[in-house]
Amino acid sequence: RFDLRDGMGLYRWRNGDTYEGGWKDGEQSGFGCYKWHNSNIYEGRWLNGRKHGPGLLRVIVPSGDDDDDDDRGVSNATTITTTMTTHQSEQMSSTCIHQQQQHQQQQHQQQQHYRERIFFEVWSLGIRRYHVELVNVLRQE
């Protein structure tokens, strides 16, 4: 059919995902790069619209969302211990506490970390046959 994608090209889905690479009879075929809207990327071989053969998968995981030992149990909260009289504690306004919380949130936002993970995979007509992690790096934005 004449209206099917054939050759090299770029396709963008409504959700923001893209595929750039080879097409045959309207299906991903040959080498191509699929980018999800969440920044994950798969580069590898395709056949009949399915991953087929070797490829690399790059995954971006916000720090704290994965199950690696480096991030487990780490808290970004700051604990402040003070000694004050009852009268002094009554004088501390909620505004002061709110300002302190805002400052802590700003400090945390300035130091965003994410984990970049890269996997080598081998696929057979859309079925993953082999999957091994090559890189697992904590990065700072």
N, C-alpha and C positions, 0 to 999 in steps of 0.2 A: 504494500500500500504506500501511496505517496505522502500521506499525512503523518507517518510515523517518524520519530527522531532516528537519525542514522548518522554516524560519524562522531566527531567531537562536539561537545556542547555543554551548556550550563542550564540547569533547571532549578527553579526556586518554588518551593511549596508555600502555601498560605501561612503556615506556622513559622516560617523563617528558615526552615531546613533547606540546604542546597546540595546538589550533586553536580560536580563538574568532572567530565571525563568522556569515556567512550560510550556510544549508544549503538544498538543494532536492533532493528525491527521494533523501535519504541521502548526497548528495555536497556538498563545499564549493562554494558558489556565491555570487556577489556579492562584497562586500568582506569580508576576513578577515585575521586575524593568526595566523601559524603560528610557535610558539616551540619551538625544539629544546632538548633537555635541556642542551646545552652553552652556552646563552645566546644563540645566534644567533637572529635574528628576521626573518621576512619579512612585510611588510604590503602587501597589494595585492588585486587582483581575481582571482576564481576562477570557473571554469565547468566543470561536470561533474567536479569533484574535481581539476582541474588549474589551475595558474597560468595566467591569461589576461588580458592587458592590462598596464597599468603597475603597478609596485610598487617598494618599497624593501627592500633586503636589508641588515641590520646584522650584521656579523661581528666577533667578539671573538677576537683572536689573541694568545696570550701572547708577550711580547717574546722574540725569538730564534727563534721558530717560523716567521716569515715571511721573505721574501727582499728586504726593503727595505734600501736602502743605509745608513739610519740605524743599523741594528742589526748590520750585517755586520762581522764581525771584532772585535766588542767583547767583551772578556773581563771577567768579574766577579771573577777571581782577583786576589789581592794578592800581589805578589812582595816578599819581604824579603831583603835582601842584608846579610850580616854578615861580619865578619872575626873568626875565633876560632882558637885553637890546637887541635891534635888532642885534647889532654886535655880542653879545654872542650867540644868537640863530642861527645866520648864521654860527658860528664856530662849532656848535654841528654837528658832522658828522653822516651820516647814519649808519656807523659802530657801533657807540655807541648805537644808538637806536636799531639796530639789536641785539647787545649783551644783552641789557636789555630785549628784547622780548624772547630771548633764555633762559635767566635766569628764567623769569616768567614761561615759558613752562616747564622747568626742575622742578621747585618747584611744579607746578600743577601735573606733572606726578608722583612725589614722594608721593603725597597725594591722590591717587585714591580711591574713595569710590564706593561702590555698595550697592544696597538694596536687601536683601534676603527676599522673601515672601513665606510663606507656606500656602497652602489651603487644606482643607478637602473637598473631593468630593464624590458624589455617582453617579454611572453610571448604565445605563440599556441598555445592548447590544450596546454600543458605543454612547449613548445619555446621556449627562450630565443632571442629575435630580436635583442635589443639589451641591452648591458651596459656601463655606464660608472661609474667610481668618482667619487663626489662628495666624500667626506671620508676622510682618512687621518690619524688623530691618535694620538700616543703619550700614554697616560695612566698615572698612578700610582695604585695602590690606596691 
